[in-house]
Amino acid sequence: MALTHFDLGLVGLGVMGRNLLLNMADHGFAVMGYDKDPAKGKALELEGTGKKVTSAIDLATLVSRLKTPRAVLLLVPAGKVVDAVLGELVPQLSRGDLVIDSGNSHFKDTERRQKEMAEKDIFFLGMGISGGEAGARHGPSLMPGGPRAGYDRVRPILEAVAAKVESGARSAERVEGALRAPRSALLSPPSALHSTCVAYLGHGACGHYVKMVHNGIEYGLMQLLAEVYDLLQRGMGFCCPEMAEIFEQWDQGELHSFLIEITAKIFRKTDTKTGKFLVDVISDVARQKGTGKWTSQEAFDLQVPFLTGDAAVSMRDLSGQEEARHAGSRTLLGAHNTFSNEPEAFLPHLEAAYHAASVITYDQGFALLQAASKTYGYDLDLATVARIWRGGCIIRAAVLEDIRHAFELQPGLVNLMLDSRLAQAITKRQRDLRFVVRTAIDLGIPVPALASTLAYFDGFRAARLPTNLIQAQRDFFGAHTYERIDEPGTFHTEWDA
């Protein structure tokens, strides 16, 4: 390629990096990528034939061919790899250059790196990115945070490549329709009717914090759907094609979301080796990369309950105890009940239960974001967060439009369940959620996420919790004192006196 000055350089040409660069090139930007594996650079150039995209043989070449001030985006594994790349990259940069870390870095690592880069007068953004391979290629959700001047420099690129949704529409779909839109639609600028799924979120590491919470919500929703699947298959006896049809129907209504959509497709996929449905031959040991666990840990630190996410992390941990579980299945007796009614009669209850549980899961995530915003001074606009999650990302769903609307009407809303529309959506389905949890208990099917979500709802609506007893117990055995409801201050009692 004859170009000598590129708009942006990207380090890390894995699936996400390659597709994001091609997305940028589709929108007319000149971009260059680098990866330690030369084969990945060649693959980029082959797929980008005819576009303003090429690869560099090393970091020095990448830096030398960028427009100044330079912009370099990293899409490499979080942790030590990021520091290693920065150690090699930064000495070749100049004052005023910009580095964007778009991996799943822990927000505290991002805070440290921002301080280190600021000492060198280099802008450093932490930017969460969600959407997987298709999202990177055709429109992801982007969550940038850090110096505003750094964001403004790459804003045209980010707004061009981010997902687009219909403004005000209760839809999780992008306007382009991933993989379906003509190239002309991809190149067209967003109209006034379109909302772009990227926004400057604030200073510091708020971009990676928002992405972490996104992933915590994702864990919770996926565990809820796994429990729904277990109830349908093991509890009610539905087969894969029947479950695919159920999820397809749900996706046409209020439950419209990316996760519902792909779950329906998963149930229809057959295994080329055995001819069986593929999901039935996949191991039940679910791995994790840590972002869900980080969310739970951070929720504990900020003293914000995130019960659904905690249950999701714990069940992935339990799934890893495969040998012990198999032994338990042979020796531990449990419920052997069957559902007394027609299985089809259970479906409306299950649909409503998942609806309520999913809204409560989003509520817990936004409550954590609200607490973090106050604690770390992020000053997050939660309506904006809901907007950029409406398209491109894994947790995109129709209900996010209601969530966005709730925070726009009441910017100081303490909790989403206090919004009248969302409160009504939950309360009118709570009986279904209770019925589904009771049914699962009777059948001996574990539903920790559904049950924990219900417990969170009941705890939130309780004017008085039994934790007064815990205060008394702590004072009894450790003289930790307690507070009273009738006068201020702290008190201690000699309980045995």
TORDO-91469 format. One record per residue (C-alpha): residue number from 1; x, y, z; residue in three letters. Coordinates in steps of 0.02 Angstrom, whole numbers, plus 50000, padded with zeros to 5 digits. Each point is the difference from the previous one (the first is absolute). Layout:
{pado NUM,{X,Y,Z},Ala}
...
This chain:
{pado 1,{50000,50000,50000},Met}
{pado 2,{50069,50169,49948},Ala}
{pado 3,{49928,50093,50150},Leu}
{pado 4,{50130,50065,50120},Thr}
{pado 5,{49890,50082,50132},His}
{pado 6,{49867,49892,50082},Phe}
{pado 7,{49857,50061,50110},Asp}
{pado 8,{50020,49865,50132},Leu}
{pado 9,{50111,49853,50042},Gly}
{pado 10,{49939,49843,50087},Leu}
{pado 11,{50106,49875,50096},Val}
{pado 12,{49927,49824,50013},Gly}
{pado 13,{49928,49924,49843},Leu}
{pado 14,{49896,49863,50077},Gly}
{pado 15,{49819,49979,49948},Val}
{pado 16,{49943,50160,50086},Met}
{pado 17,{50146,50107,49945},Gly}
{pado 18,{49994,49945,49818},Arg}
{pado 19,{49813,50027,49985},Asn}
{pado 20,{50004,50169,50086},Leu}
{pado 21,{50134,50061,49879},Leu}
{pado 22,{49899,49938,49851},Leu}
{pado 23,{49848,50091,50071},Asn}
{pado 24,{50101,50161,50007},Met}
{pado 25,{50062,49974,49823},Ala}
{pado 26,{49820,49973,49942},Asp}
{pado 27,{49965,50176,50060},His}
{pado 28,{50142,50076,49900},Gly}
{pado 29,{50135,50012,50135},Phe}
{pado 30,{50179,49954,49962},Ala}
{pado 31,{50056,49875,50133},Val}
{pado 32,{50150,49890,50036},Met}
{pado 33,{50014,49847,50110},Gly}
{pado 34,{50142,49906,50084},Tyr}
{pado 35,{50013,49829,50079},Asp}
{pado 36,{50149,49897,50054},Lys}
{pado 37,{49931,49861,49890},Asp}
{pado 38,{50037,50054,49819},Pro}
{pado 39,{49864,49882,49938},Ala}
{pado 40,{49868,50107,50082},Lys}
{pado 41,{50066,50154,49911},Gly}
{pado 42,{49991,49910,49833},Lys}
{pado 43,{49822,49942,50038},Ala}
{pado 44,{49951,50180,50034},Leu}
{pado 45,{50072,50061,49836},Glu}
{pado 46,{49917,49859,49903},Leu}
{pado 47,{49829,50033,50074},Glu}
{pado 48,{50023,50187,49982},Gly}
{pado 49,{50047,49997,49816},Thr}
{pado 50,{49946,50162,49919},Gly}
{pado 51,{49978,50090,50166},Lys}
{pado 52,{50113,50125,50090},Lys}
{pado 53,{50069,49868,50117},Val}
{pado 54,{50169,49916,50015},Thr}
{pado 55,{50115,49921,50129},Ser}
{pado 56,{50170,50048,50071},Ala}
{pado 57,{50148,49886,50024},Ile}
{pado 58,{50037,50071,50172},Asp}
{pado 59,{49944,50133,50125},Leu}
{pado 60,{50131,50124,49940},Ala}
{pado 61,{49930,49994,49824},Thr}
{pado 62,{49822,50018,50066},Leu}
{pado 63,{50044,50155,50101},Val}
{pado 64,{50101,50080,49860},Ser}
{pado 65,{49857,49991,49876},Arg}
{pado 66,{49863,50077,50108},Leu}
{pado 67,{49938,50178,49985},Lys}
{pado 68,{50058,50110,50142},Thr}
{pado 69,{49945,50015,50134},Pro}
{pado 70,{49988,49812,49992},Arg}
{pado 71,{49857,49888,50055},Ala}
{pado 72,{50037,49818,50043},Val}
{pado 73,{49867,49876,50057},Leu}
{pado 74,{50045,49841,50095},Leu}
{pado 75,{49897,49841,49989},Leu}
{pado 76,{50111,49879,50094},Val}
{pado 77,{49967,49887,50151},Pro}
{pado 78,{49977,50094,50163},Ala}
{pado 79,{50132,50002,50134},Gly}
{pado 80,{50187,49981,49975},Lys}
{pado 81,{49984,49997,49810},Val}
{pado 82,{49933,50178,49999},Val}
{pado 83,{50145,50061,50106},Asp}
{pado 84,{50124,49908,49889},Ala}
{pado 85,{49929,50080,49842},Val}
{pado 86,{50000,50172,50082},Leu}
{pado 87,{50180,49973,50054},Gly}
{pado 88,{50049,49976,49819},Glu}
{pado 89,{49881,50127,49925},Leu}
{pado 90,{50011,50153,50112},Val}
{pado 91,{50186,50039,49972},Pro}
{pado 92,{49959,50022,49815},Gln}
{pado 93,{49856,50122,50032},Leu}
{pado 94,{50005,50188,50023},Ser}
{pado 95,{49915,50125,50113},Arg}
{pado 96,{49816,50018,49955},Gly}
{pado 97,{49984,49827,49922},Asp}
{pado 98,{49852,49890,50049},Leu}
{pado 99,{49991,49818,50055},Val}
{pado 100,{49833,49909,50018},Ile}
{pado 101,{49990,49836,50095},Asp}
{pado 102,{49846,49906,49938},Ser}
{pado 103,{50035,49834,50085},Gly}
{pado 104,{49909,49940,50155},Asn}
{pado 105,{50123,50084,50117},Ser}
{pado 106,{49959,50017,50184},His}
{pado 107,{49951,50180,50036},Phe}
{pado 108,{50133,50019,50134},Lys}
{pado 109,{50134,49952,49874},Asp}
{pado 110,{49929,50132,49884},Thr}
{pado 111,{50009,50132,50137},Glu}
{pado 112,{50183,49958,50029},Arg}
{pado 113,{50042,50006,49815},Arg}
{pado 114,{49910,50165,49977},Gln}
{pado 115,{50108,50077,50136},Lys}
{pado 116,{50158,49928,49924},Glu}
{pado 117,{49955,50064,49827},Met}
{pado 118,{49950,50171,50066},Ala}
{pado 119,{50175,50020,50072},Glu}
{pado 120,{50064,49979,49822},Lys}
{pado 121,{49867,50119,49929},Asp}
{pado 122,{49920,49856,49905},Ile}
{pado 123,{49811,49984,49999},Phe}
{pado 124,{49935,49829,50056},Phe}
{pado 125,{49820,49942,49977},Leu}
{pado 126,{49925,49842,50073},Gly}
{pado 127,{49863,49946,49881},Met}
{pado 128,{49887,49850,50024},Gly}
{pado 129,{49941,49917,49841},Ile}
{pado 130,{49859,49874,49985},Ser}
{pado 131,{49920,49909,49858},Gly}
{pado 132,{50114,49856,49958},Gly}
{pado 133,{50064,49966,49825},Glu}
{pado 134,{49844,50059,49908},Ala}
{pado 135,{49987,50155,50109},Gly}
{pado 136,{50181,50051,49968},Ala}
{pado 137,{49974,49978,49814},Arg}
{pado 138,{49830,50082,49980},His}
{pado 139,{49970,50108,50155},Gly}
{pado 140,{50053,49972,50180},Pro}
{pado 141,{49950,50089,50159},Ser}
{pado 142,{50146,50109,50056},Leu}
{pado 143,{50028,50063,50177},Met}
{pado 144,{50144,50126,50007},Pro}
{pado 145,{50062,50091,50153},Gly}
{pado 146,{50151,50108,50038},Gly}
{pado 147,{50063,50171,49942},Pro}
{pado 148,{49864,50089,49900},Arg}
{pado 149,{50128,50071,49880},Ala}
{pado 150,{50056,49824,49957},Gly}
{pado 151,{49823,49943,49964},Tyr}
{pado 152,{49960,50152,49893},Asp}
{pado 153,{50148,49959,49888},Arg}
{pado 154,{49933,49829,49952},Val}
{pado 155,{49815,50039,50019},Arg}
{pado 156,{49964,50003,49811},Pro}
{pado 157,{50074,49826,49981},Ile}
{pado 158,{49910,49927,50151},Leu}
{pado 159,{49832,50076,49953},Glu}
{pado 160,{50018,49934,49823},Ala}
{pado 161,{50034,49820,50050},Val}
{pado 162,{49885,49984,50151},Ala}
{pado 163,{49830,49916,49992},Ala}
{pado 164,{49848,50105,49952},Lys}
{pado 165,{49824,49981,50067},Val}
{pado 166,{49837,50089,49967},Glu}
{pado 167,{49982,50145,50121},Ser}
{pado 168,{49857,49971,50120},Gly}
{pado 169,{49959,49829,49928},Ala}
{pado 170,{49977,49856,50122},Arg}
{pado 171,{50116,49893,49896},Ser}
{pado 172,{50164,49911,50029},Ala}
{pado 173,{50041,49993,49816},Glu}
{pado 174,{50127,50111,49913},Arg}
{pado 175,{49935,50103,49856},Val}
{pado 176,{50121,49919,49879},Glu}
{pado 177,{49947,49825,50051},Gly}
{pado 178,{50163,49905,50026},Ala}
{pado 179,{50058,49908,49846},Leu}
{pado 180,{49845,50052,49904},Arg}
{pado 181,{50023,50182,49953},Ala}
{pado 182,{50071,50056,49834},Pro}
{pado 183,{50170,50082,50005},Arg}
{pado 184,{49920,50168,49958},Ser}
{pado 185,{49904,49993,50164},Ala}
{pado 186,{50160,49968,50095},Leu}
{pado 187,{50080,50152,49922},Leu}
{pado 188,{49852,50115,50029},Ser}
{pado 189,{50013,50122,50147},Pro}
{pado 190,{49876,49977,50143},Pro}
{pado 191,{49840,50098,49975},Ser}
{pado 192,{49903,50094,50134},Ala}
{pado 193,{49895,49842,50019},Leu}
{pado 194,{50150,49895,50043},His}
{pado 195,{50090,49986,50168},Ser}
{pado 196,{50183,49952,50002},Thr}
{pado 197,{50059,49873,50129},Cys}
{pado 198,{50154,50094,50057},Val}
{pado 199,{50019,50150,50114},Ala}
{pado 200,{50132,50082,50107},Tyr}
{pado 201,{49959,49929,50172},Leu}
{pado 202,{50116,50103,50108},Gly}
{pado 203,{50175,50013,50068},His}
{pado 204,{50108,49868,50084},Gly}
{pado 205,{49969,49816,49974},Ala}
{pado 206,{49810,50014,49985},Cys}
{pado 207,{50001,49922,49825},Gly}
{pado 208,{50074,49838,50061},His}
{pado 209,{49892,50007,50157},Tyr}
{pado 210,{49842,50012,49895},Val}
{pado 211,{50060,49855,49892},Lys}
{pado 212,{50035,49897,50157},Met}
{pado 213,{49822,50027,50062},Val}
{pado 214,{49935,49962,49825},His}
{pado 215,{50086,49832,50014},Asn}
{pado 216,{49931,49971,50174},Gly}
{pado 217,{49824,50028,49935},Ile}
{pado 218,{50042,49885,49854},Glu}
{pado 219,{50051,49862,50123},Tyr}
{pado 220,{49835,50021,50092},Gly}
{pado 221,{49891,49996,49845},Leu}
{pado 222,{50091,49848,49930},Met}
{pado 223,{49977,49905,50164},Gln}
{pado 224,{49815,50046,50003},Leu}
{pado 225,{49982,49931,49823},Leu}
{pado 226,{50097,49843,50047},Ala}
{pado 227,{49876,49971,50141},Glu}
{pado 228,{49853,50031,49882},Val}
{pado 229,{50076,49872,49881},Tyr}
{pado 230,{50021,49873,50141},Asp}
{pado 231,{49819,50020,50051},Leu}
{pado 232,{49941,49982,49821},Leu}
{pado 233,{50106,49848,49957},Gln}
{pado 234,{50023,49903,50161},Arg}
{pado 235,{49845,50061,50090},Gly}
{pado 236,{49871,50006,49860},Met}
{pado 237,{50075,49882,49871},Gly}
{pado 238,{50011,50122,49855},Phe}
{pado 239,{50120,49954,49860},Cys}
{pado 240,{50119,50118,49911},Cys}
{pado 241,{49887,50044,49851},Pro}
{pado 242,{49857,50036,50120},Glu}
{pado 243,{50111,50110,50108},Met}
{pado 244,{50062,50090,49844},Ala}
{pado 245,{49820,50040,49953},Glu}
{pado 246,{49963,50061,50177},Ile}
{pado 247,{50148,50118,50001},Phe}
{pado 248,{49960,50061,49825},Glu}
{pado 249,{49825,50046,50057},Gln}
{pado 250,{50068,50087,50154},Trp}
{pado 251,{50120,50100,49893},Asp}
{pado 252,{49853,50072,49902},Gln}
{pado 253,{49930,50083,50155},Gly}
{pado 254,{50055,50094,50154},Glu}
{pado 255,{50146,49881,50030},Leu}
{pado 256,{50080,50050,49835},His}
{pado 257,{50188,49994,50030},Ser}
{pado 258,{50162,49937,49928},Phe}
{pado 259,{50018,49860,50127},Leu}
{pado 260,{49823,49936,49970},Ile}
{pado 261,{50031,50006,49813},Glu}
{pado 262,{50162,49902,50002},Ile}
{pado 263,{49932,49873,50124},Thr}
{pado 264,{49863,49956,49876},Ala}
{pado 265,{50132,49976,49865},Lys}
{pado 266,{50107,49893,50115},Ile}
{pado 267,{49856,49878,50026},Phe}
{pado 268,{49983,49974,49812},Arg}
{pado 269,{50184,49964,49966},Lys}
{pado 270,{50044,49817,49968},Thr}
{pado 271,{50169,49918,50025},Asp}
{pado 272,{50084,49947,49838},Thr}
{pado 273,{50091,49857,50089},Lys}
{pado 274,{49855,49915,50089},Thr}
{pado 275,{49844,50073,49920},Gly}
{pado 276,{49937,50046,50173},Lys}
{pado 277,{49954,50175,50051},Phe}
{pado 278,{50166,50084,50036},Leu}
{pado 279,{49951,50072,50169},Val}
{pado 280,{49969,49823,50063},Asp}
{pado 281,{50180,49946,49966},Val}
{pado 282,{50084,50153,50077},Ile}
{pado 283,{50081,49978,50171},Ser}
{pado 284,{49908,50080,50147},Asp}
{pado 285,{50161,50074,50072},Val}
{pado 286,{49986,50187,49969},Ala}
{pado 287,{50162,50100,50003},Arg}
{pado 288,{50022,50183,50042},Gln}
{pado 289,{50130,50135,49969},Lys}
{pado 290,{49970,50097,50160},Gly}
{pado 291,{49895,50151,49956},Thr}
{pado 292,{49844,49929,50082},Gly}
{pado 293,{50100,49960,50156},Lys}
{pado 294,{50073,50177,49999},Trp}
{pado 295,{49824,50071,49998},Thr}
{pado 296,{49949,49898,50151},Ser}
{pado 297,{50160,50045,50093},Gln}
{pado 298,{49974,50185,49963},Glu}
{pado 299,{49818,49988,50054},Ala}
{pado 300,{50058,49928,50166},Phe}
{pado 301,{50127,50140,50018},Asp}
{pado 302,{49870,50136,49969},Leu}
{pado 303,{49869,49907,50104},Gln}
{pado 304,{49877,49990,49856},Val}
{pado 305,{49904,49835,49987},Pro}
{pado 306,{50023,49910,49835},Phe}
{pado 307,{49918,49835,50043},Leu}
{pado 308,{49962,49942,49823},Thr}
{pado 309,{50179,50026,49943},Gly}
{pado 310,{50069,49916,50156},Asp}
{pado 311,{49892,49847,49966},Ala}
{pado 312,{50059,49995,49819},Ala}
{pado 313,{50184,50001,50050},Val}
{pado 314,{49971,49868,50133},Ser}
{pado 315,{49910,49884,49879},Met}
{pado 316,{50143,50010,49876},Arg}
{pado 317,{50115,49953,50143},Asp}
{pado 318,{49886,49855,50047},Leu}
{pado 319,{49995,49941,49819},Ser}
{pado 320,{50189,49981,50009},Gly}
{pado 321,{49984,49873,50142},Gln}
{pado 322,{49952,49870,49871},Glu}
{pado 323,{50069,49843,50085},Glu}
{pado 324,{49923,50045,50168},Ala}
{pado 325,{49832,50039,49920},Arg}
{pado 326,{49997,49832,49911},His}
{pado 327,{50033,49914,50166},Ala}
{pado 328,{49862,50102,50080},Gly}
{pado 329,{49878,49953,49864},Ser}
{pado 330,{50027,49817,50045},Arg}
{pado 331,{49990,50015,50189},Thr}
{pado 332,{49892,50149,50050},Leu}
{pado 333,{49812,49978,49997},Leu}
{pado 334,{49894,50147,49947},Gly}
{pado 335,{49828,50043,49937},Ala}
{pado 336,{49923,49881,49873},His}
{pado 337,{49841,50096,49966},Asn}
{pado 338,{49928,50035,49829},Thr}
{pado 339,{49902,50150,49938},Phe}
{pado 340,{49817,49962,50031},Ser}
{pado 341,{49927,50105,49860},Asn}
{pado 342,{50026,50004,49812},Glu}
{pado 343,{50175,50067,49962},Pro}
{pado 344,{49929,50130,49882},Glu}
{pado 345,{49905,50077,50146},Ala}
{pado 346,{50167,50040,50082},Phe}
{pado 347,{50065,50105,49855},Leu}
{pado 348,{49907,50165,50036},Pro}
{pado 349,{50060,49993,50180},His}
{pado 350,{50179,49967,49947},Leu}
{pado 351,{49997,50141,49872},Glu}
{pado 352,{49934,50123,50128},Ala}
{pado 353,{50122,49940,50133},Ala}
{pado 354,{50149,50026,49887},Tyr}
{pado 355,{49934,50172,49951},His}
{pado 356,{49990,50054,50181},Ala}
{pado 357,{50168,49922,50046},Ala}
{pado 358,{50089,50081,49853},Ser}
{pado 359,{49937,50174,50045},Val}
{pado 360,{50055,49973,50181},Ile}
{pado 361,{50171,49944,49937},Thr}
{pado 362,{50022,50162,49902},Tyr}
{pado 363,{49942,50093,50155},Asp}
{pado 364,{50140,49924,50105},Gln}
{pado 365,{50130,50046,49869},Gly}
{pado 366,{49942,50180,49986},Phe}
{pado 367,{49995,50014,50190},Ala}
{pado 368,{50184,49949,50002},Leu}
{pado 369,{50041,50129,49865},Leu}
{pado 370,{49911,50133,50101},Gln}
{pado 371,{50100,49958,50156},Ala}
{pado 372,{50164,49995,49904},Ala}
{pado 373,{49963,50167,49920},Ser}
{pado 374,{49984,50079,50172},Lys}
{pado 375,{50147,49906,50076},Thr}
{pado 376,{50124,50031,49860},Tyr}
{pado 377,{49932,50167,49938},Gly}
{pado 378,{49957,49934,49827},Tyr}
{pado 379,{49841,50105,49987},Asp}
{pado 380,{49923,49870,49886},Leu}
{pado 381,{49843,50041,49902},Asp}
{pado 382,{49904,49836,50019},Leu}
{pado 383,{49879,50044,49860},Ala}
{pado 384,{50151,50010,49885},Thr}
{pado 385,{50063,49832,50060},Val}
{pado 386,{49831,49922,49963},Ala}
{pado 387,{50001,50082,49827},Arg}
{pado 388,{50169,49933,49948},Ile}
{pado 389,{49949,49825,50060},Trp}
{pado 390,{49845,50001,49889},Arg}
{pado 391,{50095,49941,49848},Gly}
{pado 392,{50156,49901,49957},Gly}
{pado 393,{50036,49927,50171},Cys}
{pado 394,{49963,49828,50072},Ile}
{pado 395,{49869,50061,50125},Ile}
{pado 396,{49903,50106,49876},Arg}
{pado 397,{49814,49980,50028},Ala}
{pado 398,{49837,50091,49971},Ala}
{pado 399,{49981,50038,50185},Val}
{pado 400,{50154,50113,49995},Leu}
{pado 401,{49895,50131,49914},Glu}
{pado 402,{49885,50003,50151},Asp}
{pado 403,{50153,50012,50112},Ile}
{pado 404,{50071,50144,49898},Arg}
{pado 405,{49833,50088,50007},His}
{pado 406,{49989,49977,50189},Ala}
{pado 407,{50169,50082,50031},Phe}
{pado 408,{49964,50140,49877},Glu}
{pado 409,{49838,50044,50090},Leu}
{pado 410,{50079,49982,50172},Gln}
{pado 411,{50190,50026,49992},Pro}
{pado 412,{50010,49981,50189},Gly}
{pado 413,{49899,49838,50003},Leu}
{pado 414,{50064,49901,50151},Val}
{pado 415,{49952,49830,49931},Asn}
{pado 416,{49921,49941,49838},Leu}
{pado 417,{49866,49904,50094},Met}
{pado 418,{49933,50168,50061},Leu}
{pado 419,{49959,50050,49821},Asp}
{pado 420,{49812,49975,49977},Ser}
{pado 421,{50011,49912,49831},Arg}
{pado 422,{50137,49880,50052},Leu}
{pado 423,{49922,49971,50171},Ala}
{pado 424,{49838,49951,49915},Gln}
{pado 425,{50092,49883,49880},Ala}
{pado 426,{50075,49909,50149},Ile}
{pado 427,{49856,49999,50123},Thr}
{pado 428,{49872,49933,49877},Lys}
{pado 429,{50117,49853,49965},Arg}
{pado 430,{50061,49964,50176},Gln}
{pado 431,{49872,49862,50026},Arg}
{pado 432,{50067,49914,49846},Asp}
{pado 433,{50178,50014,50066},Leu}
{pado 434,{49946,49927,50168},Arg}
{pado 435,{49907,49859,49913},Phe}
{pado 436,{50149,49957,49891},Val}
{pado 437,{50120,49997,50149},Val}
{pado 438,{49879,49890,50100},Arg}
{pado 439,{49982,49883,49853},Thr}
{pado 440,{50188,49986,49980},Ala}
{pado 441,{50019,49960,50186},Ile}
{pado 442,{49867,49865,49988},Asp}
{pado 443,{50087,49926,49847},Leu}
{pado 444,{50173,50007,50080},Gly}
{pado 445,{50068,50112,49862},Ile}
{pado 446,{50124,50133,50060},Pro}
{pado 447,{49948,50178,49959},Val}
{pado 448,{50116,50107,50107},Pro}
{pado 449,{49991,50151,49885},Ala}
{pado 450,{49811,50001,49989},Leu}
{pado 451,{49985,49973,50189},Ala}
{pado 452,{50133,50130,50042},Ser}
{pado 453,{49917,50126,49886},Thr}
{pado 454,{49834,49972,50088},Leu}
{pado 455,{50088,50017,50169},Ala}
{pado 456,{50075,50166,49945},Tyr}
{pado 457,{49828,50062,49949},Phe}
{pado 458,{49921,49946,50164},Asp}
{pado 459,{50145,50073,50098},Gly}
{pado 460,{49988,50167,49910},Phe}
{pado 461,{49813,50014,50034},Arg}
{pado 462,{50017,49953,50185},Ala}
{pado 463,{49975,50150,50116},Ala}
{pado 464,{50089,49902,50136},Arg}
{pado 465,{50127,49860,49979},Leu}
{pado 466,{50052,49873,50134},Pro}
{pado 467,{50176,50072,50005},Thr}
{pado 468,{49959,50079,50168},Asn}
{pado 469,{50032,49824,50070},Leu}
{pado 470,{50171,49999,49916},Ile}
{pado 471,{50042,50164,50087},Gln}
{pado 472,{49950,49924,50166},Ala}
{pado 473,{50102,49842,49969},Gln}
{pado 474,{50155,50100,49953},Arg}
{pado 475,{49984,50104,50157},Asp}
{pado 476,{49972,49843,50106},Phe}
{pado 477,{50157,49906,49948},Phe}
{pado 478,{50114,50143,49951},Gly}
{pado 479,{49937,50159,50081},Ala}
{pado 480,{49986,50077,49826},His}
{pado 481,{49856,50113,50059},Thr}
{pado 482,{49835,50030,49914},Tyr}
{pado 483,{49887,50142,49946},Glu}
{pado 484,{49822,50031,50060},Arg}
{pado 485,{49844,50053,49907},Ile}
{pado 486,{49944,50123,50134},Asp}
{pado 487,{50157,50105,50032},Glu}
{pado 488,{50164,50039,49913},Pro}
{pado 489,{50171,49932,50050},Gly}
{pado 490,{50078,49830,50029},Thr}
{pado 491,{49963,49887,50148},Phe}
{pado 492,{50067,49846,50088},His}
{pado 493,{49911,49879,50115},Thr}
{pado 494,{50066,49872,50124},Glu}
{pado 495,{49888,49864,49932},Trp}
{pado 496,{50035,49871,50137},Asp}
{pado 497,{49979,50123,50141},Ala}
